[in-house]
């Protein structure tokens, strides 16, 4: 149910923002998808699958599939100096 998904994701994202998060990282691809699909905030928080975060940590830079994300993570990653 869309209304339940939006409410639960809103709570998760809200708590993450209050804790200072600017990007979310999940260990579950379905969770990553749901966190992107059900965000209705004015300023949505990008969500990465953990293997993408590992790739960034290993210096792979911008990954070509970032453009496939529903919430583009490149802006905030570039702002934080994680992308060239």
ZADO-1210 file (C-alpha; in nm, 4 decimals, padded with zeros to 6 digits):
<atoms>
<atom x="00.0000" y="00.0000" z="00.0000" code="UNK" pos="1"/>
<atom x="00.1419" y="00.3269" z="-00.1181" code="UNK" pos="2"/>
<atom x="00.0193" y="00.5248" z="00.1845" code="UNK" pos="3"/>
<atom x="00.1924" y="00.2902" z="00.4289" code="UNK" pos="4"/>
<atom x="00.5138" y="00.2871" z="00.2227" code="UNK" pos="5"/>
<atom x="00.5242" y="00.6668" z="00.2109" code="UNK" pos="6"/>
<atom x="00.4592" y="00.6967" z="00.5856" code="UNK" pos="7"/>
<atom x="00.7237" y="00.4416" z="00.6848" code="UNK" pos="8"/>
<atom x="00.9854" y="00.5721" z="00.4427" code="UNK" pos="9"/>
<atom x="00.9068" y="00.9257" z="00.5593" code="UNK" pos="10"/>
<atom x="00.9826" y="00.8206" z="00.9169" code="UNK" pos="11"/>
<atom x="01.3081" y="00.6492" z="00.8176" code="UNK" pos="12"/>
<atom x="01.4270" y="00.9417" z="00.6059" code="UNK" pos="13"/>
<atom x="01.3164" y="01.1938" z="00.8684" code="UNK" pos="14"/>
<atom x="01.5150" y="01.0174" z="01.1406" code="UNK" pos="15"/>
<atom x="01.8172" y="00.9906" z="00.9109" code="UNK" pos="16"/>
<atom x="01.8023" y="01.3632" z="00.8279" code="UNK" pos="17"/>
<atom x="01.7739" y="01.4556" z="01.1960" code="UNK" pos="18"/>
<atom x="02.0847" y="01.2454" z="01.2582" code="UNK" pos="19"/>
<atom x="02.2683" y="01.4391" z="00.9846" code="UNK" pos="20"/>
<atom x="02.2487" y="01.1875" z="00.6996" code="UNK" pos="21"/>
<atom x="02.2782" y="01.3175" z="00.3459" code="UNK" pos="22"/>
<atom x="02.2855" y="00.9769" z="00.1741" code="UNK" pos="23"/>
<atom x="02.1343" y="00.6468" z="00.2831" code="UNK" pos="24"/>
<atom x="02.3114" y="00.3137" z="00.2249" code="UNK" pos="25"/>
<atom x="02.1309" y="-00.0203" z="00.2366" code="UNK" pos="26"/>
<atom x="02.2390" y="-00.3829" z="00.2300" code="UNK" pos="27"/>
<atom x="01.9180" y="-00.4835" z="00.0512" code="UNK" pos="28"/>
<atom x="01.8427" y="-00.3817" z="-00.3091" code="UNK" pos="29"/>
<atom x="01.4669" y="-00.3944" z="-00.2474" code="UNK" pos="30"/>
<atom x="01.5072" y="-00.1624" z="00.0526" code="UNK" pos="31"/>
<atom x="01.7124" y="00.0766" z="-00.1611" code="UNK" pos="32"/>
<atom x="01.4391" y="00.0769" z="-00.4248" code="UNK" pos="33"/>
<atom x="01.1605" y="00.1317" z="-00.1709" code="UNK" pos="34"/>
<atom x="01.3497" y="00.4159" z="-00.0034" code="UNK" pos="35"/>
<atom x="01.3729" y="00.5907" z="-00.3394" code="UNK" pos="36"/>
<atom x="01.0216" y="00.5158" z="-00.4657" code="UNK" pos="37"/>
<atom x="00.8313" y="00.6172" z="-00.1535" code="UNK" pos="38"/>
<atom x="01.0111" y="00.9416" z="-00.0668" code="UNK" pos="39"/>
<atom x="00.7746" y="01.2361" z="-00.0951" code="UNK" pos="40"/>
<atom x="00.9917" y="01.4965" z="00.0824" code="UNK" pos="41"/>
<atom x="01.0697" y="01.8252" z="-00.0905" code="UNK" pos="42"/>
<atom x="01.4394" y="01.7446" z="-00.0738" code="UNK" pos="43"/>
<atom x="01.4722" y="01.3664" z="-00.1097" code="UNK" pos="44"/>
<atom x="01.7765" y="01.1841" z="00.0247" code="UNK" pos="45"/>
<atom x="01.9649" y="00.9657" z="-00.2268" code="UNK" pos="46"/>
<atom x="01.9998" y="00.6007" z="-00.1409" code="UNK" pos="47"/>
<atom x="02.2858" y="00.3723" z="-00.2429" code="UNK" pos="48"/>
<atom x="02.3213" y="-00.0030" z="-00.2366" code="UNK" pos="49"/>
<atom x="02.6263" y="-00.0928" z="-00.0243" code="UNK" pos="50"/>
<atom x="02.8270" y="-00.2196" z="-00.3211" code="UNK" pos="51"/>
<atom x="02.8022" y="00.1270" z="-00.4762" code="UNK" pos="52"/>
<atom x="02.9397" y="00.2792" z="-00.1555" code="UNK" pos="53"/>
<atom x="03.2247" y="00.0265" z="-00.1598" code="UNK" pos="54"/>
<atom x="03.3015" y="00.1204" z="-00.5213" code="UNK" pos="55"/>
<atom x="03.3187" y="00.4874" z="-00.4240" code="UNK" pos="56"/>
<atom x="03.5461" y="00.4039" z="-00.1302" code="UNK" pos="57"/>
<atom x="03.7748" y="00.2149" z="-00.3686" code="UNK" pos="58"/>
<atom x="03.8028" y="00.5212" z="-00.5913" code="UNK" pos="59"/>
<atom x="03.5844" y="00.4119" z="-00.8823" code="UNK" pos="60"/>
<atom x="03.4313" y="00.7603" z="-00.9046" code="UNK" pos="61"/>
<atom x="03.0993" y="00.8236" z="-01.0765" code="UNK" pos="62"/>
<atom x="02.9334" y="00.4960" z="-01.1576" code="UNK" pos="63"/>
<atom x="02.7472" y="00.5003" z="-01.4860" code="UNK" pos="64"/>
<atom x="02.4292" y="00.3516" z="-01.3369" code="UNK" pos="65"/>
<atom x="02.3854" y="00.6403" z="-01.0906" code="UNK" pos="66"/>
<atom x="02.1692" y="00.7954" z="-01.3633" code="UNK" pos="67"/>
<atom x="01.9296" y="00.5023" z="-01.3220" code="UNK" pos="68"/>
<atom x="01.8583" y="00.5946" z="-00.9615" code="UNK" pos="69"/>
<atom x="01.5207" y="00.7558" z="-00.9027" code="UNK" pos="70"/>
<atom x="01.6958" y="01.0103" z="-00.6788" code="UNK" pos="71"/>
<atom x="02.0242" y="01.1060" z="-00.8443" code="UNK" pos="72"/>
<atom x="02.3063" y="01.0719" z="-00.5868" code="UNK" pos="73"/>
<atom x="02.5737" y="01.2467" z="-00.7959" code="UNK" pos="74"/>
<atom x="02.4989" y="01.6006" z="-00.6743" code="UNK" pos="75"/>
<atom x="02.5467" y="01.5321" z="-00.3049" code="UNK" pos="76"/>
<atom x="02.8416" y="01.2973" z="-00.3687" code="UNK" pos="77"/>
<atom x="03.0143" y="01.5626" z="-00.5790" code="UNK" pos="78"/>
<atom x="02.9409" y="01.8269" z="-00.3134" code="UNK" pos="79"/>
<atom x="03.1105" y="01.6065" z="-00.0518" code="UNK" pos="80"/>
<atom x="03.4138" y="01.5471" z="-00.2722" code="UNK" pos="81"/>
<atom x="03.3407" y="01.1802" z="-00.3339" code="UNK" pos="82"/>
<atom x="03.3262" y="01.2212" z="-00.7108" code="UNK" pos="83"/>
<atom x="03.5830" y="01.3837" z="-00.9369" code="UNK" pos="84"/>
</atoms>
